[in-house]
Amino acid sequence: MKDIVILHGAIGAADQMQIIKDLFVDEYQLYTPSFYGHGDNSSNEPFRIERFSEQLGAYIEDHNLVKPLIIGYSMGGFVALHFAQKYASKITGIVTLATKFEWSPEIASKETKMLDPKVIQEKVPTFASALAKRHGEDNWVNVLNKTAEMMNHLGNNNPLISLEQISIPVLCCIGDRDNMVSFEETQQLFKSLPNASLCVIPNTPHPIEKVNMVVFATAVRQFASLIRS
C-alpha cells in the first residue's frame, strides 16, 4: 500500500487534513503530521519554511517511509516543493493544492492583514473559537503572529529558487475561485517544473473545507497511478 504524507496549510494542523485523509483511507497508508508550533505540537521557534522542510525530512525518516507521495495544501505544498529542491530522491511525487508561490513585500503585507487576532475575534468570533480549539486557548494568537512574521520573511526571502531541479512528478492543483492564489502564479509554477501537470478544480475557493473533493480525489488517483506505472 502506497504511503502518502498530507501536509496542512498555514494556521492549520493535522486535524484539518482529515477531509483529504477520508478520501483515500481504504487505498493508501496515510500520515498527517502537524508542523511544529501548530495544533498540539507546541514550539517557541519562529516559523520558517526551511524548518518545516527539515521537519518533513525527519518525519519521513522516523516513520521509515520509502519514497512517499506528498500532498500539500496551501503552505504544505510550498514546504513539499522546498524539500524536493534538495531531497527529491526521498519522495515519489508531490501534489500541491491551493498553494501560493508568488511572494513579495507587497503580497506579504496584504496577506498578513487577514491574520490580526483582534480583528478576527471581533468580526469572525466563530473562526477565533475554531483556532483556539485547534491550537489551544493560550497558543492560537501566537500561531497567527508567527505566521504573519513568516509571511513577511517570505516576502523578502522566497526560498523556492531551484524549481528546475525538481524532476519528480508534480501535480499543481488550483481552484477556479481561489481569491488568495492566482491561476497565473500556479500556471507559472507548472511551466517552471520539468515534470509537472496542472489541474483546475471547478467551483472551488481557497478554504480546504470548500474544495471540490470529488474532482481533487480523481486527479490525485490518476496522478498516483501514473507514478506507479
Secondary structure, 3 states (H helix, E strand, C coil): CCEEEEECCCCCCHHHHHHHHHHHCCCCEEECCCCCCECCECCCCCCCHHHHHHHHHHHHHHCCCCCCEEEEECHHHHHHHHHHHHHHHHCCEEEEECCCCCCCHHHHHHHHHHHCHHHHHHHCHHHHHHHHHHHCCCCHHHHHHHHHHHHHHHHHCCCCCCHHHCCCCEEEEEECCCCCCCHHHHHHHHHHCCCEEEEEECCCCCCHHHCCHHHHHHHHHHHHHHHHC
